[in-house]
Structure formats: C-alpha cells, structure tokens
C-alpha cells in the first residue's frame, strides 16, 4: 500500500495538471476574442506611413 506522501504527491500533481490545462484553455479563448474584423480602419502607430513629399528646411 502506498504511503500517504505518495498519494498526496499524486493528488497535487493531478491538480497542477488540471490547472495548467484550464489556464491553457482560458488563454486560447482570450486570444481568440477581439480578433474579428469589425471594419474599422484605424491606423496603427507602428504601421508604415508615407512621408510627405514636400520638404521644409530650417
């Protein structure tokens, strides 16, 4: 018969595995939210923008 310590470690390991699976599922669901095209065409600050053609000299 296994000792109580072995049983406790098995239970804790099982709970950690379940927690990690739930966290993974939550993150995948959260990542999926907001990824749909809503038709907004907001310019990102990191997106390339064409420089103005007129130059100003100081």
PDB file of N, CA, C and O in Angstrom, chain B, residues numbered from 101:
ATOM      1  N   UNK B 101       0.852  -1.188   0.000  1.00  0.00           N
ATOM      2  CA  UNK B 101       0.000   0.000   0.000  1.00  0.00           C
ATOM      3  C   UNK B 101       0.893   1.244   0.000  1.00  0.00           C
ATOM      4  O   UNK B 101       1.813   1.344   0.812  1.00  0.00           O
ATOM      5  N   UNK B 102       0.625   2.204  -0.916  1.00  0.00           N
ATOM      6  CA  UNK B 102       1.465   3.409  -0.968  1.00  0.00           C
ATOM      7  C   UNK B 102       1.306   4.258   0.292  1.00  0.00           C
ATOM      8  O   UNK B 102       0.264   4.271   0.948  1.00  0.00           O
ATOM      9  N   UNK B 103       2.377   4.954   0.587  1.00  0.00           N
ATOM     10  CA  UNK B 103       2.337   5.811   1.773  1.00  0.00           C
ATOM     11  C   UNK B 103       1.477   7.038   1.496  1.00  0.00           C
ATOM     12  O   UNK B 103       1.237   7.376   0.337  1.00  0.00           O
ATOM     13  N   UNK B 104       1.012   7.704   2.543  1.00  0.00           N
ATOM     14  CA  UNK B 104       0.192   8.917   2.351  1.00  0.00           C
ATOM     15  C   UNK B 104       0.930  10.013   1.587  1.00  0.00           C
ATOM     16  O   UNK B 104       0.297  10.805   0.888  1.00  0.00           O
ATOM     17  N   UNK B 105       2.259  10.075   1.706  1.00  0.00           N
ATOM     18  CA  UNK B 105       3.019  11.101   0.990  1.00  0.00           C
ATOM     19  C   UNK B 105       2.944  10.877  -0.517  1.00  0.00           C
ATOM     20  O   UNK B 105       2.820  11.833  -1.283  1.00  0.00           O
ATOM     21  N   UNK B 106       3.019   9.621  -0.943  1.00  0.00           N
ATOM     22  CA  UNK B 106       2.944   9.313  -2.371  1.00  0.00           C
ATOM     23  C   UNK B 106       1.561   9.661  -2.907  1.00  0.00           C
ATOM     24  O   UNK B 106       1.439  10.211  -4.002  1.00  0.00           O
ATOM     25  N   UNK B 107       0.534   9.347  -2.154  1.00  0.00           N
ATOM     26  CA  UNK B 107      -0.836   9.671  -2.565  1.00  0.00           C
ATOM     27  C   UNK B 107      -1.019  11.187  -2.640  1.00  0.00           C
ATOM     28  O   UNK B 107      -1.629  11.693  -3.583  1.00  0.00           O
ATOM     29  N   UNK B 108      -0.495  11.909  -1.654  1.00  0.00           N
ATOM     30  CA  UNK B 108      -0.616  13.371  -1.642  1.00  0.00           C
ATOM     31  C   UNK B 108       0.108  13.980  -2.840  1.00  0.00           C
ATOM     32  O   UNK B 108      -0.410  14.902  -3.470  1.00  0.00           O
ATOM     33  N   UNK B 109       1.297  13.475  -3.161  1.00  0.00           N
ATOM     34  CA  UNK B 109       2.035  13.995  -4.321  1.00  0.00           C
ATOM     35  C   UNK B 109       1.274  13.715  -5.613  1.00  0.00           C
ATOM     36  O   UNK B 109       1.252  14.554  -6.513  1.00  0.00           O
ATOM     37  N   UNK B 110       0.658  12.557  -5.710  1.00  0.00           N
ATOM     38  CA  UNK B 110      -0.129  12.236  -6.897  1.00  0.00           C
ATOM     39  C   UNK B 110      -1.318  13.157  -7.054  1.00  0.00           C
ATOM     40  O   UNK B 110      -1.622  13.605  -8.160  1.00  0.00           O
ATOM     41  N   UNK B 111      -1.995  13.441  -5.947  1.00  0.00           N
ATOM     42  CA  UNK B 111      -3.158  14.336  -5.988  1.00  0.00           C
ATOM     43  C   UNK B 111      -2.727  15.750  -6.361  1.00  0.00           C
ATOM     44  O   UNK B 111      -3.374  16.400  -7.183  1.00  0.00           O
ATOM     45  N   UNK B 112      -1.639  16.228  -5.761  1.00  0.00           N
ATOM     46  CA  UNK B 112      -1.151  17.579  -6.062  1.00  0.00           C
ATOM     47  C   UNK B 112      -0.707  17.666  -7.519  1.00  0.00           C
ATOM     48  O   UNK B 112      -0.993  18.657  -8.191  1.00  0.00           O
ATOM     49  N   UNK B 113      -0.019  16.655  -8.013  1.00  0.00           N
ATOM     50  CA  UNK B 113       0.398  16.639  -9.416  1.00  0.00           C
ATOM     51  C   UNK B 113      -0.787  16.653 -10.362  1.00  0.00           C
ATOM     52  O   UNK B 113      -0.775  17.354 -11.373  1.00  0.00           O
ATOM     53  N   UNK B 114      -1.818  15.873 -10.030  1.00  0.00           N
ATOM     54  CA  UNK B 114      -3.026  15.843 -10.846  1.00  0.00           C
ATOM     55  C   UNK B 114      -3.711  17.205 -10.849  1.00  0.00           C
ATOM     56  O   UNK B 114      -4.157  17.669 -11.898  1.00  0.00           O
ATOM     57  N   UNK B 115      -3.801  17.847  -9.691  1.00  0.00           N
ATOM     58  CA  UNK B 115      -4.433  19.169  -9.615  1.00  0.00           C
ATOM     59  C   UNK B 115      -3.638  20.209 -10.397  1.00  0.00           C
ATOM     60  O   UNK B 115      -4.224  21.079 -11.040  1.00  0.00           O
ATOM     61  N   UNK B 116      -2.317  20.126 -10.349  1.00  0.00           N
ATOM     62  CA  UNK B 116      -1.487  21.059 -11.127  1.00  0.00           C
ATOM     63  C   UNK B 116      -1.711  20.859 -12.626  1.00  0.00           C
ATOM     64  O   UNK B 116      -1.800  21.829 -13.378  1.00  0.00           O
ATOM     65  N   UNK B 117      -1.802  19.603 -13.058  1.00  0.00           N
ATOM     66  CA  UNK B 117      -2.035  19.321 -14.472  1.00  0.00           C
ATOM     67  C   UNK B 117      -3.389  19.864 -14.917  1.00  0.00           C
ATOM     68  O   UNK B 117      -3.496  20.447 -15.996  1.00  0.00           O
ATOM     69  N   UNK B 118      -4.418  19.680 -14.103  1.00  0.00           N
ATOM     70  CA  UNK B 118      -5.750  20.196 -14.433  1.00  0.00           C
ATOM     71  C   UNK B 118      -5.723  21.719 -14.488  1.00  0.00           C
ATOM     72  O   UNK B 118      -6.314  22.321 -15.385  1.00  0.00           O
ATOM     73  N   UNK B 119      -5.040  22.343 -13.532  1.00  0.00           N
ATOM     74  CA  UNK B 119      -4.939  23.806 -13.514  1.00  0.00           C
ATOM     75  C   UNK B 119      -4.241  24.321 -14.772  1.00  0.00           C
ATOM     76  O   UNK B 119      -4.685  25.301 -15.371  1.00  0.00           O
ATOM     77  N   UNK B 120      -3.151  23.666 -15.173  1.00  0.00           N
ATOM     78  CA  UNK B 120      -2.438  24.106 -16.372  1.00  0.00           C
ATOM     79  C   UNK B 120      -3.296  23.939 -17.628  1.00  0.00           C
ATOM     80  O   UNK B 120      -3.254  24.786 -18.520  1.00  0.00           O
ATOM     81  N   UNK B 121      -4.064  22.868 -17.704  1.00  0.00           N
ATOM     82  CA  UNK B 121      -4.949  22.688 -18.859  1.00  0.00           C
ATOM     83  C   UNK B 121      -6.046  23.752 -18.896  1.00  0.00           C
ATOM     84  O   UNK B 121      -6.383  24.263 -19.964  1.00  0.00           O
ATOM     85  N   UNK B 122      -6.597  24.081 -17.737  1.00  0.00           N
ATOM     86  CA  UNK B 122      -7.621  25.128 -17.686  1.00  0.00           C
ATOM     87  C   UNK B 122      -7.031  26.489 -18.057  1.00  0.00           C
ATOM     88  O   UNK B 122      -7.665  27.275 -18.761  1.00  0.00           O
ATOM     89  N   UNK B 123      -5.822  26.761 -17.582  1.00  0.00           N
ATOM     90  CA  UNK B 123      -5.158  28.023 -17.918  1.00  0.00           C
ATOM     91  C   UNK B 123      -4.883  28.100 -19.417  1.00  0.00           C
ATOM     92  O   UNK B 123      -5.069  29.150 -20.032  1.00  0.00           O
ATOM     93  N   UNK B 124      -4.445  26.996 -20.000  1.00  0.00           N
ATOM     94  CA  UNK B 124      -4.195  26.965 -21.436  1.00  0.00           C
ATOM     95  C   UNK B 124      -5.482  27.213 -22.219  1.00  0.00           C
ATOM     96  O   UNK B 124      -5.486  27.974 -23.186  1.00  0.00           O
ATOM     97  N   UNK B 125      -6.560  26.579 -21.808  1.00  0.00           N
ATOM     98  CA  UNK B 125      -7.844  26.779 -22.487  1.00  0.00           C
ATOM     99  C   UNK B 125      -8.314  28.224 -22.341  1.00  0.00           C
ATOM    100  O   UNK B 125      -8.841  28.800 -23.293  1.00  0.00           O
ATOM    101  N   UNK B 126      -8.131  28.811 -21.168  1.00  0.00           N
ATOM    102  CA  UNK B 126      -8.527  30.208 -20.942  1.00  0.00           C
ATOM    103  C   UNK B 126      -7.729  31.145 -21.836  1.00  0.00           C
ATOM    104  O   UNK B 126      -8.287  32.063 -22.436  1.00  0.00           O
ATOM    105  N   UNK B 127      -6.412  30.910 -21.925  1.00  0.00           N
ATOM    106  CA  UNK B 127      -5.569  31.783 -22.746  1.00  0.00           C
ATOM    107  C   UNK B 127      -5.927  31.664 -24.229  1.00  0.00           C
ATOM    108  O   UNK B 127      -5.928  32.661 -24.951  1.00  0.00           O
ATOM    109  N   UNK B 128      -6.227  30.460 -24.675  1.00  0.00           N
ATOM    110  CA  UNK B 128      -6.598  30.282 -26.079  1.00  0.00           C
ATOM    111  C   UNK B 128      -7.932  30.973 -26.369  1.00  0.00           C
ATOM    112  O   UNK B 128      -8.104  31.571 -27.432  1.00  0.00           O
ATOM    113  N   UNK B 129      -8.864  30.893 -25.438  1.00  0.00           N
ATOM    114  CA  UNK B 129     -10.154  31.558 -25.622  1.00  0.00           C
ATOM    115  C   UNK B 129      -9.973  33.070 -25.606  1.00  0.00           C
ATOM    116  O   UNK B 129     -10.580  33.775 -26.412  1.00  0.00           O
ATOM    117  N   UNK B 130      -9.146  33.572 -24.695  1.00  0.00           N
ATOM    118  CA  UNK B 130      -8.906  35.011 -24.599  1.00  0.00           C
ATOM    119  C   UNK B 130      -8.198  35.514 -25.853  1.00  0.00           C
ATOM    120  O   UNK B 130      -8.498  36.608 -26.331  1.00  0.00           O
ATOM    121  N   UNK B 131      -7.265  34.734 -26.391  1.00  0.00           N
ATOM    122  CA  UNK B 131      -6.544  35.142 -27.589  1.00  0.00           C
ATOM    123  C   UNK B 131      -7.495  35.234 -28.777  1.00  0.00           C
ATOM    124  O   UNK B 131      -7.307  36.069 -29.661  1.00  0.00           O
ATOM    125  N   UNK B 132      -8.512  34.380 -28.799  1.00  0.00           N
ATOM    126  CA  UNK B 132      -9.459  34.355 -29.901  1.00  0.00           C
ATOM    127  C   UNK B 132     -10.381  35.567 -29.872  1.00  0.00           C
ATOM    128  O   UNK B 132     -10.866  35.992 -30.921  1.00  0.00           O
ATOM    129  N   UNK B 133     -10.632  36.130 -28.702  1.00  0.00           N
ATOM    130  CA  UNK B 133     -11.525  37.281 -28.593  1.00  0.00           C
ATOM    131  C   UNK B 133     -10.863  38.514 -29.189  1.00  0.00           C
ATOM    132  O   UNK B 133      -9.664  38.729 -29.013  1.00  0.00           O
ATOM    133  N   UNK B 134     -11.635  39.310 -29.886  1.00  0.00           N
ATOM    134  CA  UNK B 134     -11.123  40.558 -30.429  1.00  0.00           C
ATOM    135  C   UNK B 134     -10.334  40.394 -31.703  1.00  0.00           C
ATOM    136  O   UNK B 134      -9.761  41.367 -32.193  1.00  0.00           O
ATOM    137  N   UNK B 135     -10.284  39.209 -32.253  1.00  0.00           N
ATOM    138  CA  UNK B 135      -9.505  39.006 -33.463  1.00  0.00           C
ATOM    139  C   UNK B 135     -10.369  39.064 -34.718  1.00  0.00           C
ATOM    140  O   UNK B 135      -9.902  38.730 -35.807  1.00  0.00           O
ATOM    141  N   UNK B 136     -11.610  39.481 -34.577  1.00  0.00           N
ATOM    142  CA  UNK B 136     -12.508  39.530 -35.715  1.00  0.00           C
ATOM    143  C   UNK B 136     -12.452  40.906 -36.367  1.00  0.00           C
ATOM    144  O   UNK B 136     -12.317  41.919 -35.681  1.00  0.00           O
ATOM    145  N   UNK B 137     -12.555  40.937 -37.685  1.00  0.00           N
ATOM    146  CA  UNK B 137     -12.522  42.186 -38.435  1.00  0.00           C
ATOM    147  C   UNK B 137     -13.851  42.905 -38.258  1.00  0.00           C
ATOM    148  O   UNK B 137     -14.903  42.388 -38.633  1.00  0.00           O
ATOM    149  N   UNK B 138     -13.796  44.093 -37.686  1.00  0.00           N
ATOM    150  CA  UNK B 138     -15.008  44.866 -37.442  1.00  0.00           C
ATOM    151  C   UNK B 138     -15.212  45.963 -38.475  1.00  0.00           C
ATOM    152  O   UNK B 138     -16.175  46.725 -38.391  1.00  0.00           O
ATOM    153  N   UNK B 139     -14.314  46.047 -39.447  1.00  0.00           N
ATOM    154  CA  UNK B 139     -14.452  47.046 -40.483  1.00  0.00           C
ATOM    155  C   UNK B 139     -13.798  48.371 -40.127  1.00  0.00           C
ATOM    156  O   UNK B 139     -13.783  49.285 -40.951  1.00  0.00           O
ATOM    157  N   UNK B 140     -13.261  48.498 -38.927  1.00  0.00           N
ATOM    158  CA  UNK B 140     -12.557  49.720 -38.546  1.00  0.00           C
ATOM    159  C   UNK B 140     -11.211  49.763 -39.263  1.00  0.00           C
ATOM    160  O   UNK B 140     -10.508  48.757 -39.350  1.00  0.00           O
ATOM    161  N   UNK B 141     -10.871  50.925 -39.768  1.00  0.00           N
ATOM    162  CA  UNK B 141      -9.584  51.066 -40.444  1.00  0.00           C
ATOM    163  C   UNK B 141      -8.743  52.091 -39.702  1.00  0.00           C
ATOM    164  O   UNK B 141      -8.328  53.101 -40.271  1.00  0.00           O
ATOM    165  N   UNK B 142      -8.498  51.826 -38.445  1.00  0.00           N
ATOM    166  CA  UNK B 142      -7.646  52.717 -37.666  1.00  0.00           C
ATOM    167  C   UNK B 142      -6.192  52.450 -38.027  1.00  0.00           C
ATOM    168  O   UNK B 142      -5.786  51.299 -38.186  1.00  0.00           O
ATOM    169  N   UNK B 143      -5.418  53.508 -38.155  1.00  0.00           N
ATOM    170  CA  UNK B 143      -4.009  53.339 -38.466  1.00  0.00           C
ATOM    171  C   UNK B 143      -3.243  52.995 -37.201  1.00  0.00           C
ATOM    172  O   UNK B 143      -3.403  53.636 -36.162  1.00  0.00           O
ATOM    173  N   UNK B 144      -2.433  52.003 -37.306  1.00  0.00           N
ATOM    174  CA  UNK B 144      -1.591  51.614 -36.183  1.00  0.00           C
ATOM    175  C   UNK B 144      -0.403  52.563 -36.127  1.00  0.00           C
ATOM    176  O   UNK B 144       0.064  53.038 -37.162  1.00  0.00           O
ATOM    177  N   UNK B 145       0.082  52.839 -34.933  1.00  0.00           N
ATOM    178  CA  UNK B 145       1.227  53.737 -34.812  1.00  0.00           C
ATOM    179  C   UNK B 145       2.496  53.072 -35.325  1.00  0.00           C
ATOM    180  O   UNK B 145       3.476  53.760 -35.612  1.00  0.00           O
ATOM    181  N   UNK B 146       2.498  51.746 -35.447  1.00  0.00           N
ATOM    182  CA  UNK B 146       3.680  51.045 -35.941  1.00  0.00           C
ATOM    183  C   UNK B 146       3.589  50.767 -37.435  1.00  0.00           C
ATOM    184  O   UNK B 146       4.539  50.259 -38.031  1.00  0.00           O
ATOM    185  N   UNK B 147       2.459  51.095 -38.041  1.00  0.00           N
ATOM    186  CA  UNK B 147       2.279  50.846 -39.466  1.00  0.00           C
ATOM    187  C   UNK B 147       3.066  51.881 -40.266  1.00  0.00           C
ATOM    188  O   UNK B 147       3.191  53.032 -39.846  1.00  0.00           O
ATOM    189  N   UNK B 148       3.593  51.474 -41.412  1.00  0.00           N
ATOM    190  CA  UNK B 148       4.353  52.383 -42.261  1.00  0.00           C
ATOM    191  C   UNK B 148       3.443  53.464 -42.822  1.00  0.00           C
ATOM    192  O   UNK B 148       2.353  53.184 -43.322  1.00  0.00           O
ATOM    193  N   UNK B 149       3.908  54.696 -42.730  1.00  0.00           N
ATOM    194  CA  UNK B 149       3.172  55.814 -43.306  1.00  0.00           C
ATOM    195  C   UNK B 149       4.093  56.533 -44.281  1.00  0.00           C
ATOM    196  O   UNK B 149       5.261  56.787 -43.987  1.00  0.00           O
ATOM    197  N   UNK B 150       3.548  56.853 -45.439  1.00  0.00           N
ATOM    198  CA  UNK B 150       4.343  57.518 -46.461  1.00  0.00           C
ATOM    199  C   UNK B 150       4.729  58.918 -45.993  1.00  0.00           C
ATOM    200  O   UNK B 150       3.912  59.657 -45.443  1.00  0.00           O
ATOM    201  N   UNK B 151       5.972  59.255 -46.220  1.00  0.00           N
ATOM    202  CA  UNK B 151       6.474  60.568 -45.822  1.00  0.00           C
ATOM    203  C   UNK B 151       5.867  61.639 -46.720  1.00  0.00           C
ATOM    204  O   UNK B 151       5.558  61.375 -47.882  1.00  0.00           O
ATOM    205  N   UNK B 152       5.695  62.850 -46.186  1.00  0.00           N
ATOM    206  CA  UNK B 152       5.177  63.938 -47.029  1.00  0.00           C
ATOM    207  C   UNK B 152       6.163  64.247 -48.152  1.00  0.00           C
ATOM    208  O   UNK B 152       7.375  64.121 -47.977  1.00  0.00           O
ATOM    209  N   UNK B 153       5.632  64.654 -49.307  1.00  0.00           N
ATOM    210  CA  UNK B 153       6.502  64.883 -50.463  1.00  0.00           C
ATOM    211  C   UNK B 153       7.176  66.250 -50.408  1.00  0.00           C
ATOM    212  O   UNK B 153       8.200  66.460 -51.058  1.00  0.00           O
ATOM    213  N   UNK B 154       6.626  67.160 -49.657  1.00  0.00           N
ATOM    214  CA  UNK B 154       7.211  68.500 -49.572  1.00  0.00           C
ATOM    215  C   UNK B 154       8.176  68.558 -48.394  1.00  0.00           C
ATOM    216  O   UNK B 154       7.850  68.127 -47.288  1.00  0.00           O
ATOM    217  N   UNK B 155       9.365  69.094 -48.644  1.00  0.00           N
ATOM    218  CA  UNK B 155      10.367  69.185 -47.585  1.00  0.00           C
ATOM    219  C   UNK B 155      10.432  70.613 -47.071  1.00  0.00           C
ATOM    220  O   UNK B 155      10.288  71.568 -47.835  1.00  0.00           O
ATOM    221  N   UNK B 156      10.649  70.748 -45.779  1.00  0.00           N
ATOM    222  CA  UNK B 156      10.796  72.055 -45.150  1.00  0.00           C
ATOM    223  C   UNK B 156      12.204  72.166 -44.599  1.00  0.00           C
ATOM    224  O   UNK B 156      12.683  71.265 -43.910  1.00  0.00           O
ATOM    225  N   UNK B 157      12.864  73.266 -44.902  1.00  0.00           N
ATOM    226  CA  UNK B 157      14.224  73.489 -44.417  1.00  0.00           C
ATOM    227  C   UNK B 157      14.215  74.607 -43.399  1.00  0.00           C
ATOM    228  O   UNK B 157      13.511  75.603 -43.566  1.00  0.00           O
ATOM    229  N   UNK B 158      14.990  74.446 -42.353  1.00  0.00           N
ATOM    230  CA  UNK B 158      15.042  75.464 -41.312  1.00  0.00           C
ATOM    231  C   UNK B 158      16.095  76.490 -41.638  1.00  0.00           C
ATOM    232  O   UNK B 158      16.292  77.436 -40.875  1.00  0.00           O
TER     233      UNK B 158
END
